């Protein structure tokens, strides 16, 4: 009962429809008075007199608001009557999470959380508290814990959270489940894990934690792909196992079968393999012919050519030095190695808001991609491919901006996204990093340098930007 009302009040706070405790009581008083027995049952009251119900609801709302205040989901005003939603409250209600879950994020997430630490935080979310731990399953949990790489709490093998931790590790390690009940439990955990991780991502980005943000995305990819992050991304492809990876190493001229590509080094990633194959299945047949028949290589090839290959273009727009209006300038994000020429450092004014215009273009041929569902055979539900753009300052380990992008379109126009970027207040050269992160695949992420030459602040540019914003709002 209390949890239900907490979630309801929290949702109201997100929508900013509840401004005071009185408003919250009015909203809670929703059962018609003529349904007397329902009121008695619902509120567990002795009678349905108006004063009785009102006193009960006032007490209930007061307790609920205090719990949400203690969980950093809302703030109670100095007058002890007004209420204001906070970021954690909005996150919890957007992803339909219990307030105790986001409070746990606040208490345990830090600026440099590793993937194992984040996995433990995920497992301790309140959404997993009701995962069944049946009679004698603590013994089964102990046996499973011996087969996964990360340590779990051996003193709490009958805990739903410990079982969740074990099931997620077993999912990544492809451990066979001991019973159908465990398979069902794993599906339940995976279904809940996605929205919990999305909330963790929002909380981390809001705090500006770059390392933690990137690791949350990596953990999200692990859940979808059912693999550990230190395994080769080539194992995303069907039929490939660890012992097949030798097939992607260079061979001497005398040992090359017909069609074997000229390779300078081992192929270690999906984009490398896609580039070497170049859309030709015979290359894949030559690489894997010693291990697999053509039926399997054909299935591998179909998945490989359907993996999204994304081309990125970036422009920055705003008031530039020496310009009389807002202009755009393309950034050279493909520079690799060596000193950058001065012409590639884009001059921007300090303490000024600019906009990054990002174009994401899928390079696959239309016939190669039947749909935009991710290849994730071990995830229990179909998953749309999605992308996350992060702008970060590596030196400061800070997230400057984050934006989610829907499945990508092909063609010349591609998918476009805009990210607001506030330049630093101090003049000098800065290098920011743009990350393009898949929310479904390990091994397809890209990162690019954004090089800016920060000039002294310009009052004229700031005024012009403010006038432009006023024009857009009017």
C-alpha angles and dihedrals in degrees: 000000000000092000091051092053092044090055091046095050090045092053090049090052091054091053089047089230093125114067101160145018090256090057090050091052090049091051092049090051092077104125111099113246092232090067090075100161092046090053091050091049097042097048096029091232132159094225140001100236111145093240092050093052093043094051091048094049093046090053092045094049091047091054093045093049091049090052091050090047090052088050091054091243096122140004125233112217126242088256087063089232110072120075131199128192119240131205095264090051092052091048093049094049095043091055094033093241128155114257090238089063096058090042086057089053090053092049099044110025116093138179095268107033114164123221093256090051091049090049089056092048090050092050091052094057113126090237088076096049092096096051103128119250103190131201111302092359090123086073092049089048089053091053092049091047088060089059099052126076104232124071119247131195103282090191092061105046089135091058120109089221093053090049090051090052090051095046093052091050090047088052091054092045096046091236113173113246116242094225144003089258090062091049090053091047091051091053090051091050093048092048092054095039096069097062092041090054092047088054091048088053092053093048093048094047091047089055090049094239106155099180093048093044093054091046093050089055090049090052089049089054090049092054092051096044097037093228139111116254093239093061122097113273087224087077087073087080118088120264094010116127133179092266091058095063093089086072089073096059125100118266133204118264092254094051098050118110119218112290095020108149126240104254128185093194142354119301106243106167142044095246090052091052092047090051094049093048092047092195092305116126093196089070091057090046089054092049096047103024093106091057108030141036123241093261091063095042089051090055090048091049093051091055093043096054091045094056108108113258106195130200116201130207124180132194128177119214133191140082108333129193112279095010126120095208141024110292139178130230128190119235122222100230096163098071109130121192132334132058117318115236116242090249091068094059104091111216114229131168120253121254091013131128117237132172126236110214107202125189118196114193123186108222097196118113111254092242090056094060113056092177140344097258115128120244098246109140095171096051110093097224135046110265126205116222111252136175136214123207116204126182110200143174104225094191092055093033087230134145109225098179141352129196132174118221126204122232111306128255124221126219131073096302097050122175117315129205133177126211124187113227126192112205120226119266095237123076118239140088118303133182117208124184127229113206122198104197128185115224091206111033135060113218102027098090120120133193132196136189118242108200119199133176104211113213126194115287116275119214089196092055092048092050092047091050092050091049090050091051090051090052091051092049095048 
